[in-house]
Amino acid sequence: MILPLTVIRRLDCALEPTKDKVLARYAELKGRLANLDPVLEDVAGQQFFNIAPLRLTKVLDDTNNVADKRRA
């Protein structure tokens, strides 16, 4: 259980500086391009990105609703 959460937290930290830019660009281009991956990877500055509005730190702030937020 600890290892997966460590990996998730590490990915969350790696994406944090560009998270808002990626979400904004995704909202702008959603439905307009067939393959958003290259564009969002460029915005993230990584070979991966996350378009979920969820952040691990925000989920932990509201532990009573973790399951609901995970499904969002």
N, C-alpha and C positions, 0 to 999 in steps of 0.2 A: 504494500500500500504506500509506503514512503517513497519508493523510487518513482512510481508514476506521477505522484504529486510533485516531486522535485523536478521532474522533466517538464511538467505543465507549468510550474512556476518559472522555470528558466526560460521557456518559450515566451511566456507572458512578459517577463522582464526584457527579453531581446526585442520584442515588438512594441513595447510601451512608447518609445519616443516617436514612432510614426503611426500609432494606432488611430488617432483622430484624423490624420490625413488620408489614411487608407479607407476608413469608413466614409469620409466625405467623397472621395473619388469613386468609391463603389456606389454610393447613392446617386451620384451624378451620371454614371455610365450604365447602371443596371438596366437591362433590357435593350440597350442600344448596341452592345457588342456581343458577339457569340462567345468569345474567349477573353475574359477579363484578366486571366492569370498574369500574362506578361506585364500588363499595365500596373496591376496592383503589386506585383513583385518589385517593379521599378520604384513605385512610391514607397514601399516598405524598405527598400535597400537590402533586401534579403531574397533568398530563393523560396521563401514561404511567407505567408501572411495570414491574418485572421480577420474575417469580416463579421464575426459575432460581436455584438455590442458588449458582451460580457467581459469583465476583467476579474481576475482571481481576487484581488484585494477588495473589490466592491461586493463580491459574493460573500466573502468572509465577514463583511460588516453587517450582514443580515442573515445570520445562520439559520433562522427559523424558516426561511424561504429558499434554501439552496436548491432543492429539487425543482421547484418552479422556474427559477432563473436558469438552470441548466438546460431546460427544455425550450427556452425562448429563442 
